[in-house]
Amino acid sequence: MSDVVDLDVAGKRVFLRCDLNVPLKDGVIKDDGRIKASLPTIQLLLSKGASLVIAAHLGRPKGEAKPELSLAPVAMRLSELLGQSVEFNGQVVGETVSQAAESLKPGHILLLENIRFNAAETSKDEAERQGFAKELAALADVYVGDGFGAVHRKHASVYDLPQLLPHAAGLLVAAEVQVLKKLTQNPTRPYGVVLGGAKVSDKLGVIENLLTKVDVLAIGGGMVFTFLAAQGKQIGTSLVETEMIDVVKEIIASAQSKGVTLVLPTDIVVAPAFAADSPPTLVGVDAIPADQMGLDIGPDSANAFAREIEKCATVFWNGPMGVFEFPNFAAGTKIVATALTQVSGISVVGGGDSAAAVRALGFADSDFGYISTGGGASLEYLEGKELPGLQALGM
């Protein structure tokens, strides 16, 4: 694998695949963490005399040009953060893009429109993806992969394109892999993992793989109600995956047989409806009313989670403990996040909603050992899967 630091890019056009998939509401960026995470590689390449053609995706437009998923607001924010103009073409490929790329001078940046507006980017047809990758390759001399949040996808700009150009991993991708290696190769013990989010099925592979590696596994978020149901508890109208109950019973038994401390909530904050103004009530896990749904772990549970986290030397956290976007149901996530800031070793916040949650709740990125930019990519790495984007970069 080439190192981006040693890469000779003076006077060359670099195709830089970033992850600029930020949360947008009415055209306004709600969390610019991923844009900021891309800056070190961008600034390094510019300082080395390169011009940049940057590609990224936003959301899942499924091959259609959807104005609400345009990267135009990202171009503006990137320009503000860099203190220089970023040319935004509004197209992905084509004659105007080729001309704009060819006329780039060293130190200049062209940001392409949402690369997923082109259906070939995400196509399962290899020939279609490779044809698109060739069009993209014609825009540059060198490829740098720095979109960690997309490296688990076999997409044209992530997997096929680096195979057509001299390539290297960007600083962000290199840093993410280094951190994930610390979590998978002889982690400092005790090693704890905290998982939240909506569905057990989304995290099943990583739970099964981590059960052979961790000392503590704490489960919160919407997925916890499938665990409670597996223990025979009544969960009211809470989110549940009934088809996963037998699998979860096996997970509980497996944790016990391997000596893993499995931490589940003992109290829950419930409400009659999924709404910010829905009145919260604190109940024990054995007393969830039939007409109420759980929207957060309770304070006793959050403090129990925190005590286990603070004992650990290595902690990975992915998925909020409750509906953190609603103030009445954010306390569990905040207590767990605070505990992560107290870890003596390394604490890793695993991207996606977890990263958005800690920022929304007022924490600084520097409060944690590391904040990953890629939720899905981090989980698949921890699951032991080969990630196509890393494979293509020789990592």
N, C-alpha and C positions, 0 to 999 in steps of 0.2 A: 504493500500500500504506500502510495506517495503521501508525503506530509505537505499540507497546504503551506506551512511555514517555509519549506524549501522549494516550493513550486516556482518555476520561472514564468512569470506572467507579464513582465514588462512589455508594454506595447501590444499585448494580446487581449482578445475578447474572451471573457470567462462567462460560461453559462453557469449561473449559480442557482441551484434548486434550494429554496428556503421553505420554511414552514411559517406562513403568515396567516394561518387559519384562525383569525381572532373572532371573538363574539361581537356581533353587530346588532344594534337595535335602531331601526329607522335611520340607517346610514351612519350611526355614531358608534365608534369603537368603545366597547365596554371594558376591555382589558387588553392593554398593548404589550403584555409580557412577552409574547412570542416575537413581536417585532424587535423589542429591545434585545432579546436573546440572539437575534440574527446580526446585530450591529458589529460585534468584534470581527467576524469573518469578512463582512462587507468592508469595514475600515482597513483591515489588514490587506485585502486584495487591492483596494484603491491606493494605499500607501506604497504598494509594490509596482504601481504604474499600469494597472489593468483597467479596462473598461468592463462594465458588467451588464449582462442580460439576465435579469432575475425572473425566475418563474416560481409561482406558488399557486396553491388552491385555496378556495374558501367554500366551506360547506359541501353539499352534495348536489350539484346542479344536474347531474346525470346527462351530460353532453349537450345541455341546452344553455343558451346565453340568457341568464336570469339577472335583470338589472339589480335586484336586491342583493345579489351575491358578487357584484363587481368589486374588483380590487382598487377602485378609484379612491375610496377613503383611506386605504392602506398606503397608497402612493403619497397622499398628502401627509400622513403621519410619519412615514419613513423620511420624507423630505425635511419635516420639522426636526426629527431626531438627529439627522445627519448634518443639518445646517447647509444643505445644498439641494438644488432642484433634482427631482427624479422624473424623467420623462415617462409618461404613461400613454401607451399607444391605443389601448381599448380593443386590441385584437390579440389573438394568440399566435397565429402564423399568417403568412400571406405576403404579398408584395410590399405593403407599407411597413410591415414588421422587418422584413429583410433590409429595406432601405434604411430604416431607423437604426438597425443594428450595425450596418456597414458604415454609417456616418458617425458612429460613436467615437469620441476622442478619449485618450487615457484620462481616468478620473471621472468619467461620465457614467450615468446609470440609466438603463431602460428597464422598466418593469412591464412585463407582459400581462395581459388580462388573465383572469382566472383560468388556469390551464385545463381545468375540468369542464370548461365550456366546450372543449373539443372531445367528442365521444371516444376518440381513439386513445386518449390518455389512460382511460380505465378499462379499455376493451380486454376481453378474455381471449380475443383472436390475436395470436402472436404476430402474424404478418401485418395486421392493421396497426398494432402498437409500434412495430419496428419501422413501418413506413412513416409514421408520425415522428418517431425519434430521429429519423434521418432529416426530416424538415427542421427539427430543432437543432440538430448537430450543425447544420449549415449556417446557423446564426453565430457560431463561436469557434474558438480554437481549442479551448480547454474546458473541462467540466469539474465543478466542485459541488459535492453533495453535502448540504447542511440542513436539510429539512428532516430532522429526526422524527417528527410526528408522522411522517409518511413512509419511513423505511420498511415498515411491515407490509407495504403494498407492492404488488408486482405491476407497477404503472410505468408508462413510457418514459416519463421524465425522471423516474427514480431508479428503474432497473435497466431498461433497454438503452437509454441515452449514454450513461457512463461507459458502456461497452464500445461506443463508437468514437470516443475522444480520450486523449490523455486525461486522467482523472485523479482526484484526491478527495478525502473527507475534509469537511470544514471543521473549524474549531469547536462548534457546538456539538456536532455528531461525535467527534473524538472525545469530548468531555462526558457526554451522555454514556458512551460505551465504557469509559473508564469507571464511572460511578456504578454502572450496572454490573461490571465485573466484580466490584467490591461486595455486591449483594449476592453474587452467585459463586464466587471462588473463595472459599475459606473466610466467610464474614466473621468479624470480631463478635464474640458472644457475650451475653445473651443476644439473640437475634429475634426481633419482633416484627410482625407484619400486621398492619391494621387495614382491613378492607371494608369499604362501604359501597354506595351506589345502589342502583335499583335491582339488578338481577343477578342471581347466583349463576345462571347459565353463561353470562358474560365473563365470569371470573372462575368458572369451574376448572379449566386447564391449569391456571396459575395456582389455585388452591391445592389441587392434587400434587402438583410439582413441589410446591413450597412445604407441604406437610413432611417431606423427607429432609427438609433443610432448616426449618425454623424451630425456635424454642417456645415462642408465644404467637398465637394467631387470634386476633380480636376482630369480631364481625359486628358491623353496625349498618346504618342506612336501610334502604328498602329491602335489601336482600335478607336482612335478619329475620323477617317474618316467615320466610320459608324454613329457616332453622327452628324458629319457635313452633311452627306447625308440625315440623318433624318430631318435636318433643311432645306432641299431643296437646299443645296449648291452643286456646281459642284466640284468634287474632282479629276479630271484628271484620271491618271492611278494608283492612290493610292489604297492600300489594303482596301477592303470593304467586309462586310458580308451582302449582300443584304437581305438575309432571316431574318436578325436581325433588320432591319430598323424599323418595326412597334413596336417591343419590346423596342427599344431605345427611340422611341417617348413616350412610356408609362413611361419609366424611367425619361425622362426630365419633363413630367407632374407631376409625383409622387414627384420628388425633389422639384418642385415649390409648390405643395400643402402641403408638410411637412415643408416648410421653410428652406430647405437645400440649401446652396449656392453652385450651380453647376458651376464650373469654366472650361470653354472650351477655346482652343486657339483662338487668334485673328489674328495671323500671323503664317506662315508655311515656313520651308526651303524645297524647292522642287529641284528635279534633273531629268534629262531625263532617268536615269537608276539606278538600285540598284547596285551601285559599289562605291568603296572607292574614285576612281578618277573622278566620275561623277561631273560635275560643279554645285555647289549649287547656288540657287537664292532665295531671300527672297520675299515672296508675302503675301498679305492679304488673309484671308480665303475665301473671295468672289472673288478672282482673281487667283485661281489655274489653270494653263494652261491645256488644254485638253490632251497634250502629255507629261505631267510631273507627277511625283509622290512625295508625301510628305514623307520626311525621318527624319524630326525633327520638334519640335515646335520652333517658332521664338523667338527672344530675348524679345519682348514685352510680349508675352505669358509666357515665363519662369519667367520673373520678376514679372508678375501678380501672378503666382503660388507661387513664393517665398514670396511675401507680405502676401498672405493668410496663408501660412505655418507658417511664423514667428509670426503671431497673435495667433497661436494655442498652447495649453499646452500639447496636446497629438497628435502625428502624426504617421500614419502608411503609408508606401510607398511600393508598389509592382509594378515593371515593369518600364523599362527605358522609357524616353520621346521620344527617337529617336534611330537611329542606332549608338549607342555609340562606336561600334567597329571601325567605320569610323570617323577619326578626324573632317571632315567637317560637321558631323551630330551628334556631341557629346555635343555641347554647352548647349542644353536644359536640358539634364540629369545632367550636371555638376552644372548648376545654381540651380536646384531643390535640388541636394545633398548638396550643400553649405548651402541652406536655412535650411535643416534638422539639420545641425550642430549648428544652432543658436537657436533651439527650447529650451525654458526655462524649459519645463517639460520633457516628455519622447518622443524620436523619435525612431521608430522601422523601420529598413530596412528589408523588408519581403522576404529574401532569394533569391535563384535562380539567374536570370539575374541581379536583382537589386544589390545583394551583389557583383557579379562579376564586375558590372559597377563601383561601388564606389571604389573598389580596383584598377581596370584598370585606373581610372581617378586620382589616386594618393592619395586617402583619406585613413586614418588609421581607423581600426575598432573602436578605442577608440574615434573617432570624433563623433560617434553616440551613442544614448542611448543603442541600442541593434541591432545587426545584426543577424537575424534569419538564420538558416541553411536550412530551409524547406519551399520553396515557395508554393508548392501545399498543403502541410500539414497546413501551416499557414492560407491559404485562406479557406480551408475546415473548420478549427476551427472557423474562423471568420464568416463563412456561417452558423454556428450553428450545423454542422454535428457531429455525434459521430465518433471518429477516432478509428478503430479496435485495433491499436497498443497501444493506451492509455487505452482502455477498458480492454485489456488483462493484463495490468500492474496495474489495479485497480485504474486508475486516472480519 
